[in-house]
Amino acid sequence: MKKVIILMFLLIYSTAYGQKGLNIPAADLKYWKFLGTSFLDTRYATKKQLRLITAREKLEAIAKDRFLFSIGENIHGTYNTLALRFEKAGGATVYEGLPWNWGNRHGLRRYLLDKPIGIEFANVKITPENAKDYRYHIVSNDDKEIVGWSVPDQFRSSDDSKFSYAYFGNFPAQVNGFLKIEIYNIHNYKERDGIIVDWRPVKPVDLTIGLEHVRNNRVANPIFEHLYGNSLGMKRTSSNGHEFFLGDSLMRMRVLLNYGASYGLETKLIRTINGKIEELNLGVNDAGFFIYKEYWKQPGDYELILTPRLPHPGGNPVTYFKNMTVRYKFKVLPEKDAKHIFSNRDLITTGIIVFAFFGLLIGGIMTWLKKKNKKKIQEEQREKEMAKIRLSAVRSQLNPHFMFNALAGIQSLMNQNKTEDANHYLGQFARLTRNIVKDQEMLSLTEEKALLQDYLEMEQLRFGFVFQINIDEGLEAENVEIPAMLLQPFVENSIKHGIIDKKSEGRITISFFEQNQDLILKIEDNGEGFDTSLNYEGLGLELSKKRISLLNTIYQETPILLDMNSGTEGTTITVTLTQWL
């Protein structure tokens, strides 16, 4: 129904635009076609434009036959051509699972079903003429190949018989299992796609809990490690739960989630300290994570709560499986040797009796040094805490700044009646927003690249520039973390103040690479440049400079350096994270 409404709207717009804006004769309207962002006369279109128009019409034709191309059943251009269709009478609920990766192809689709219904796969881009260029296979549970690598050899026609598409067959449900289809072009391996359909039921997660501490200035093996979970045949903890004493060497609690991460878990920590109950939201997790001592540094009762969280296609609404919630309780006790200082004083008193004057002098010097060091440590800690508070305030300013600009972009597209682009823009904006509201301070290079990819694709719809994001092959992108959305304000500055007027001639290149154990983040554009010595009215650049300054207060041993070089032929922004690797 949504696609029908959009198509009707475009038809009305096309007629009104043709008759009033360009005064197109009614007889010529049949030559005008919609190309993603605008209408054009096919009699004067380029070969590339004609190919795009044909690809879009093929997508729309097969979509009418209940095939699902992308999250939310929206047709986003012509790059998601691998399609999925569920049994019409199955009555199953479809959920959007966590994206999965195939090599360096990120964000591939995953769907979860709550009933054992059959499925069908198809690909609208493959025709009898080009089928020899493609290979596909279908795997069950990652251990059994149902269909080996093959050339597509079955084809069907759309309802209007105008287009043909490759059909890969009908497959029964994999009870308590999953199916994966992967397809690629043998002449261009970058052109590949995949879908996972998962029938495994949602279950309470099993946990491995470990308490890590520091020994000889290094993180040592956990002081204790517990396996916890209903599927392990273990009972839930008692009201006291696991207990441990506070100590200076304790660093963090490590939580490993022992399950097939096809969906995320909403994570909360409930702490009760001196009768006061407080709930902390730790975001959505799908792998191991840490709960740092900052969260449980006071004696009290604590409870970790993990609830499976599955969005429907498109990200909304979200279903929480509260009957599958797992709760892990633990108790933090006061330090065992809290009176250690007083014992030292007793020893000093004994020393005074034995050594008289020398003992008194040594005791006084030690007390003075201890107070001085303690005061210095407290001052450094206060400075770091204040830096964290100011850093949080800066991020709270950056997020609304980004959201305001994104909403302005959506409004601009809507004002231009570019409904299709506005829908695409809004979908990517929703995915970016979900990552922002997690409020994670650190993200892996893979996650940062995905966020920048989404943001640049959003802005590309409006301004038509080209971009490229490169991560050096020597970097372990999944394991290297940087402050979240560190580059986005600089990228936004390159677009708004550099290449906005260049349109398709505009170019942005983002690079991540290693240089002598430093992590280098570089943004290059071919814009008109700006005077880097001046302060401009835009908030993004100024807030980012302030954020880097505050981060350097916290990470004093690995400072972050910012260099801006701008001229008439372009601008280069270099962010160096020293000794980061």
WOLINLIN-V213834 format. One record per residue. N is the residue number from 1. RES is the residue in one letter. PHI is phi in whole degrees, 0 to 359 (999 if undefined). D_FIRST is the distance of its C-alpha to the first C-alpha in Angstrom with 2 decimals. Layout:
# WOLINLIN-V213834
N	RES	PHI	D_FIRST
N	RES	PHI	D_FIRST
This chain:
# WOLINLIN-V213834
1	M	999	0.00
2	K	297	3.81
3	K	294	5.50
4	V	298	5.10
5	I	297	6.30
6	I	296	8.74
7	L	295	9.96
8	M	297	10.61
9	F	298	12.38
10	L	295	14.36
11	L	295	15.40
12	I	298	16.67
13	Y	297	18.37
14	S	299	19.90
15	T	296	21.34
16	A	296	22.73
17	Y	293	24.08
18	G	291	25.67
19	Q	280	27.30
20	K	261	28.48
21	G	281	28.86
22	L	249	30.26
23	N	55	31.05
24	I	278	29.52
25	P	299	30.35
26	A	303	27.48
27	A	293	28.87
28	D	268	28.44
29	L	298	24.75
30	K	294	23.89
31	Y	274	25.75
32	W	269	23.73
33	K	232	21.14
34	F	270	19.23
35	L	241	21.02
36	G	73	19.35
37	T	239	21.34
38	S	200	22.48
39	F	259	22.69
40	L	214	25.70
41	D	274	27.59
42	T	296	27.59
43	R	291	31.09
44	Y	240	32.43
45	A	280	30.26
46	T	282	32.02
47	K	298	31.68
48	K	296	29.91
49	Q	295	27.33
50	L	295	26.81
51	R	296	26.35
52	L	295	23.68
53	I	297	21.79
54	T	297	22.08
55	A	298	21.00
56	R	294	17.78
57	E	296	17.02
58	K	294	17.86
59	L	300	15.50
60	E	293	12.52
61	A	293	13.90
62	I	284	14.38
63	A	297	11.12
64	K	294	9.55
65	D	263	12.24
66	R	70	11.04
67	F	273	13.45
68	L	256	13.49
69	F	263	15.36
70	S	208	15.96
71	I	306	15.82
72	G	84	12.52
73	E	58	10.69
74	N	261	11.33
75	I	267	13.29
76	H	262	16.53
77	G	71	18.80
78	T	231	20.32
79	Y	265	22.33
80	N	265	20.18
81	T	262	20.38
82	L	281	21.20
83	A	236	18.29
84	L	223	18.00
85	R	223	16.45
86	F	261	17.29
87	E	302	18.53
88	K	294	15.86
89	A	263	18.34
90	G	288	19.83
91	G	68	18.50
92	A	274	19.35
93	T	267	18.41
94	V	256	17.74
95	Y	242	19.62
96	E	268	20.23
97	G	275	23.91
98	L	290	26.45
99	P	299	26.32
100	W	231	29.16
101	N	245	31.41
102	W	235	32.76
103	G	64	35.92
104	N	265	35.13
105	R	266	31.43
106	H	260	29.91
107	G	73	26.61
108	L	289	25.46
109	R	279	22.58
110	R	223	23.33
111	Y	237	21.23
112	L	245	22.87
113	L	241	22.23
114	D	261	23.96
115	K	221	24.32
116	P	282	25.93
117	I	253	23.15
118	G	282	23.41
119	I	221	21.58
120	E	227	21.40
121	F	242	21.96
122	A	208	21.45
123	N	217	22.10
124	V	282	20.76
125	K	280	23.70
126	I	271	26.34
127	T	235	27.52
128	P	303	30.67
129	E	284	32.47
130	N	251	32.04
131	A	301	31.73
132	K	297	35.42
133	D	274	34.72
134	Y	239	32.58
135	R	227	33.51
136	Y	219	31.49
137	H	212	32.49
138	I	232	31.05
139	V	238	33.03
140	S	256	33.17
141	N	58	34.30
142	D	60	35.82
143	D	224	38.82
144	K	220	37.97
145	E	272	36.66
146	I	287	34.71
147	V	235	34.25
148	G	289	36.83
149	W	305	36.29
150	S	221	35.33
151	V	273	34.27
152	P	304	30.86
153	D	228	31.86
154	Q	246	28.89
155	F	221	26.33
156	R	228	23.43
157	S	250	21.60
158	S	292	17.96
159	D	304	16.68
160	D	273	17.93
161	S	59	21.19
162	K	274	21.33
163	F	230	21.44
164	S	247	23.09
165	Y	213	22.64
166	A	286	24.89
167	Y	239	24.28
168	F	260	26.27
169	G	112	26.09
170	N	253	25.04
171	F	233	26.80
172	P	288	27.62
173	A	296	27.26
174	Q	263	30.13
175	V	300	31.27
176	N	59	32.52
177	G	215	31.87
178	F	210	29.47
179	L	242	28.61
180	K	229	28.65
181	I	245	27.83
182	E	230	29.45
183	I	216	29.51
184	Y	210	31.52
185	N	266	33.00
186	I	292	36.75
187	H	263	37.57
188	N	209	35.65
189	Y	296	35.43
190	K	293	33.44
191	E	274	30.50
192	R	213	29.48
193	D	210	26.58
194	G	195	26.19
195	I	221	24.13
196	I	246	25.61
197	V	245	24.17
198	D	240	26.31
199	W	256	27.02
200	R	292	29.99
201	P	289	30.02
202	V	289	30.31
203	K	230	34.04
204	P	298	36.48
205	V	280	37.70
206	D	269	41.36
207	L	242	43.23
208	T	241	46.31
209	I	253	47.96
210	G	226	50.81
211	L	252	52.91
212	E	266	53.98
213	H	219	57.08
214	V	256	59.05
215	R	224	62.34
216	N	54	64.44
217	N	64	61.74
218	R	225	59.21
219	V	288	56.47
220	A	266	58.20
221	N	301	56.96
222	P	303	55.37
223	I	297	57.92
224	F	216	55.99
225	E	215	52.93
226	H	244	51.14
227	L	265	48.68
228	Y	217	46.51
229	G	164	43.75
230	N	295	43.21
231	S	290	42.61
232	L	273	46.06
233	G	74	47.67
234	M	260	48.77
235	K	281	49.00
236	R	295	47.51
237	T	295	50.08
238	S	288	52.34
239	S	297	52.15
240	N	277	54.32
241	G	67	52.34
242	H	283	53.78
243	E	240	56.37
244	F	206	57.81
245	F	267	60.11
246	L	294	59.31
247	G	199	61.17
248	D	297	61.37
249	S	280	60.41
250	L	295	57.11
251	M	239	54.19
252	R	196	50.81
253	M	257	49.09
254	R	263	47.23
255	V	240	44.23
256	L	253	42.99
257	L	261	39.81
258	N	267	40.60
259	Y	199	37.24
260	G	289	34.78
261	A	284	32.87
262	S	259	29.28
263	Y	211	28.23
264	G	268	29.83
265	L	239	32.18
266	E	290	32.38
267	T	242	36.11
268	K	228	38.30
269	L	234	42.07
270	I	259	43.75
271	R	235	47.36
272	T	242	50.02
273	I	234	53.03
274	N	53	55.86
275	G	81	53.69
276	K	267	50.92
277	I	259	47.46
278	E	225	45.08
279	E	250	41.62
280	L	245	40.76
281	N	269	37.32
282	L	263	37.92
283	G	85	34.32
284	V	253	32.26
285	N	238	34.37
286	D	226	33.86
287	A	210	37.43
288	G	291	40.92
289	F	209	41.64
290	F	244	44.67
291	I	247	45.54
292	Y	285	48.33
293	K	303	51.43
294	E	306	50.32
295	Y	276	48.01
296	W	224	50.80
297	K	281	54.01
298	Q	248	55.25
299	P	300	56.59
300	G	165	54.24
301	D	258	51.69
302	Y	231	48.43
303	E	218	45.32
304	L	265	42.66
305	I	238	39.26
306	L	234	36.53
307	T	238	33.16
308	P	302	30.43
309	R	228	27.35
310	L	234	24.00
311	P	280	20.83
312	H	277	17.37
313	P	311	15.46
314	G	98	15.34
315	G	92	18.51
316	N	208	17.45
317	P	280	18.32
318	V	246	21.59
319	T	256	23.35
320	Y	255	27.17
321	F	272	29.11
322	K	291	32.05
323	N	287	33.74
324	M	254	34.18
325	T	294	35.84
326	V	247	39.18
327	R	239	41.94
328	Y	238	45.00
329	K	255	47.89
330	F	212	50.87
331	K	237	53.81
332	V	258	55.47
333	L	258	59.23
334	P	298	61.64
335	E	303	63.61
336	K	295	66.43
337	D	257	68.97
338	A	295	68.17
339	K	263	71.95
340	H	302	72.66
341	I	296	73.92
342	F	295	76.42
343	S	294	77.78
344	N	299	78.40
345	R	295	80.31
346	D	298	82.45
347	L	295	83.28
348	I	296	84.08
349	T	299	86.38
350	T	297	88.20
351	G	296	88.52
352	I	297	90.10
353	I	296	92.71
354	V	281	93.52
355	F	255	93.29
356	A	56	93.97
357	F	301	93.44
358	F	294	91.46
359	G	296	89.07
360	L	297	88.48
361	L	296	87.90
362	I	295	85.41
363	G	299	83.55
364	G	296	83.28
365	I	295	82.01
366	M	296	79.37
367	T	297	78.16
368	W	296	77.92
369	L	296	76.01
370	K	295	73.60
371	K	296	72.86
372	K	295	72.43
373	N	294	70.00
374	K	297	68.09
375	K	295	67.75
376	K	295	66.63
377	I	296	63.96
378	Q	297	62.76
379	E	295	62.58
380	E	296	60.61
381	Q	295	58.22
382	R	298	57.79
383	E	298	57.10
384	K	294	54.40
385	E	296	52.84
386	M	295	52.87
387	A	297	51.38
388	K	296	48.53
389	I	296	47.94
390	R	294	48.03
391	L	296	45.76
392	S	297	43.19
393	A	294	43.50
394	V	296	42.98
395	R	296	39.82
396	S	291	38.54
397	Q	278	39.06
398	L	293	37.48
399	N	298	34.19
400	P	298	33.42
401	H	300	34.72
402	F	296	32.23
403	M	296	29.28
404	F	298	30.33
405	N	295	30.47
406	A	295	27.07
407	L	295	25.46
408	A	296	27.42
409	G	296	25.93
410	I	297	22.34
411	Q	299	23.52
412	S	297	25.19
413	L	295	22.13
414	M	294	20.14
415	N	297	23.22
416	Q	270	23.18
417	N	60	19.54
418	K	268	18.88
419	T	297	15.41
420	E	299	14.77
421	D	294	18.22
422	A	298	17.87
423	N	296	14.94
424	H	299	17.16
425	Y	303	20.17
426	L	294	18.72
427	G	297	17.89
428	Q	290	21.47
429	F	297	22.87
430	A	296	21.50
431	R	294	23.20
432	L	297	26.34
433	T	298	26.40
434	R	299	26.33
435	N	287	29.38
436	I	292	31.10
437	V	290	30.94
438	K	297	32.62
439	D	58	35.64
440	Q	281	37.29
441	E	284	40.42
442	M	238	40.62
443	L	227	38.13
444	S	290	38.89
445	L	299	38.91
446	T	297	35.93
447	E	292	33.87
448	E	296	35.22
449	K	297	34.28
450	A	297	30.67
451	L	295	30.46
452	L	296	32.08
453	Q	301	29.80
454	D	298	26.68
455	Y	295	28.45
456	L	294	29.70
457	E	295	26.38
458	M	299	24.95
459	E	289	27.91
460	Q	298	27.90
461	L	300	24.63
462	R	275	26.59
463	F	245	30.04
464	G	75	29.82
465	F	283	32.80
466	V	245	33.47
467	F	212	34.45
468	Q	211	35.92
469	I	238	36.60
470	N	240	39.56
471	I	242	40.98
472	D	303	44.45
473	E	298	44.67
474	G	285	47.63
475	L	274	45.63
476	E	273	44.21
477	A	300	40.93
478	E	286	39.78
479	N	257	43.08
480	V	271	43.95
481	E	249	42.64
482	I	224	42.71
483	P	304	41.86
484	A	299	38.08
485	M	50	36.53
486	L	293	40.06
487	L	268	39.18
488	Q	305	35.96
489	P	298	37.90
490	F	290	40.12
491	V	296	37.21
492	E	300	35.67
493	N	295	39.11
494	S	297	39.25
495	I	287	35.98
496	K	288	36.63
497	H	242	40.37
498	G	236	40.84
499	I	246	38.31
500	I	300	35.94
501	D	268	37.55
502	K	275	37.87
503	K	53	34.18
504	S	292	34.03
505	E	279	37.78
506	G	289	37.40
507	R	218	38.02
508	I	231	38.00
509	T	235	39.52
510	I	244	39.62
511	S	230	42.18
512	F	238	43.27
513	F	205	46.71
514	E	260	49.95
515	Q	212	53.28
516	N	54	56.34
517	Q	67	54.41
518	D	267	52.57
519	L	261	48.77
520	I	255	47.93
521	L	244	44.61
522	K	231	44.55
523	I	239	42.22
524	E	234	43.18
525	D	222	41.81
526	N	252	43.16
527	G	281	42.72
528	E	279	45.39
529	G	83	46.76
530	F	205	48.09
531	D	279	51.31
532	T	288	51.05
533	S	276	54.03
534	L	265	52.28
535	N	262	50.06
536	Y	258	46.85
537	E	287	44.79
538	G	297	41.66
539	L	284	41.36
540	G	305	39.85
541	L	294	42.97
542	E	294	45.46
543	L	294	43.71
544	S	294	43.51
545	K	299	47.26
546	K	295	47.94
547	R	296	45.84
548	I	297	47.83
549	S	300	51.05
550	L	290	50.11
551	L	298	49.08
552	N	291	52.52
553	T	292	54.11
554	I	276	52.49
555	Y	258	52.80
556	Q	291	56.31
557	E	279	57.28
558	T	228	54.28
559	P	295	53.79
560	I	255	50.86
561	L	252	51.97
562	L	239	50.06
563	D	230	51.16
564	M	240	49.64
565	N	234	50.96
566	S	226	49.69
567	G	215	50.95
568	T	291	50.01
569	E	260	48.54
570	G	148	46.29
571	T	230	46.19
572	T	236	46.73
573	I	252	46.04
574	T	240	47.73
575	V	248	47.37
576	T	250	50.02
577	L	261	49.90
578	T	289	53.57
579	Q	49	54.71
580	W	276	51.12
581	L	253	51.26
